[in-house]
Amino acid sequence: MLDWTDKHCRYFHRILTKQTLLYTEMVTTGAILFGKGDYLAFNAKEHPVSLQLGGSEPKALAQCAKLAQERGYDEINLNVGCPSDRVQNGMFGACLMANAELVAKCVASMQEQIDIPVTVKTRIGIDDQDSYTFLCQFIEKVMPFTKTFIIHARKAWLSGLSPKENREVPPLNYERVYQLKQDYPHLTIAINGGIKTIDEIKQHLHYVDGVMVGREAYQNPMLLTQIDSQIFGLPKPAIDPILAIKGLYPYIEQQLTKGAQLNHIMRHTLGIFNGRKGAKQWRRYLSENAHKQGAGIEVVEQALTFIN
Ligand SMILES: Cc1cc2nc3c(=O)[nH]c(=O)nc-3n(C[C@H](O)[C@H](O)[C@H](O)COP(=O)(O)O)c2cc1C
């Protein structure tokens, strides 16, 4: 998720769950090939991690996929679900649903270059192209080149709604995603959209192969601490949130010496104590202090004193 699942966030989430597949923010082929920063940077502790690419030029995507494989990513995911104007101007994201042939070419071109899986994240439709037949036509064009689709169970309006509204206004239609799994049982289908609890995840898993959780995992990271035992069946107690924060200390120290700012790391942890006494003070203390010049572990330690 853009601006959310950066490398600091993923490192933190990996402390909370060992099994869950983590995704990067969408990174465009332009940024990777022509940008100044290292847009493929990630920490070896993040595995398994999927790089989400935004783009629609088969050659550029293949080049980026190859670079990503060399860097050690576990999977490449193509974004065919983002409806923002910026992304549409670049001719990628959700608008690509209208051009399944191009998506097929993009996926094929990437998969030819790499051995790690290429997967596709998409919606159930766009604008008035929202019938089940439309979705099936899209899937059928692309499925010769990938077996795995993650489906955000609402359509996107390509104009008139902001990206935020496009995550809230079009109604969720889980049945449609279940239908897809029923009609294409050989595909791996993961469902996404509005899923918030372990019970809901378990419910969906009766019908599909996987569940992607976005906002809830970010805003309520404690959810992630239950996944390994409740979903993957590992005999492992959920990690204590205070220990999770302390588990970040070596990473924080290392990142601060590399020039990172404490608030850029800690902002992803703000929701960890939600519902607990002192959670508000924890958030407030970090928000008011972690951005200050020279802020380090002592700021986190102080913020933790509010939690009991
Ligand atoms: C801040 C933010 C950034 C997002 N960025 C991306 C992105 O880069 N790529 C993507 O496929 N989806 C992105 N999404 C959409 C989510 O991945 C997800 O599909 C959507 O929020 C619905 O799932 P949820 O209800 O579990 O959050 C973003 C969502 C949010 C809130």
The ligand as a Gaussian input file, in Angstrom:
#p B3LYP/6-31G(d) Opt

LIG

0 1
 C       -3.005000       4.065000       1.824000
 C       -3.346000       2.950000       0.838000
 C       -2.470000       2.686000      -0.184000
 C       -2.759000       1.651000      -1.083000
 N       -1.835000       1.368000      -2.052000
 C       -2.023000       0.278000      -2.840000
 C       -1.018000      -0.161000      -3.742000
 O        0.076000       0.435000      -3.835000
 N       -1.274000      -1.253000      -4.499000
 C       -2.457000      -1.953000      -4.401000
 O       -2.625000      -2.962000      -5.091000
 N       -3.412000      -1.564000      -3.557000
 C       -3.228000      -0.496000      -2.767000
 N       -4.188000      -0.126000      -1.868000
 C       -5.440000      -0.901000      -1.803000
 C       -5.336000      -2.075000      -0.834000
 O       -4.297000      -2.934000      -1.220000
 C       -6.625000      -2.889000      -0.783000
 O       -6.868000      -3.442000      -2.055000
 C       -7.835000      -2.051000      -0.380000
 O       -7.530000      -1.162000       0.669000
 C       -8.985000      -2.966000       0.046000
 O       -8.568000      -3.876000       1.031000
 P       -8.746000      -3.586000       2.613000
 O      -10.219000      -3.317000       2.845000
 O       -8.287000      -4.858000       3.276000
 O       -7.920000      -2.405000       2.939000
 C       -3.946000       0.890000      -0.970000
 C       -4.814000       1.183000       0.093000
 C       -4.529000       2.192000       0.989000
 C       -5.481000       2.473000       2.128000

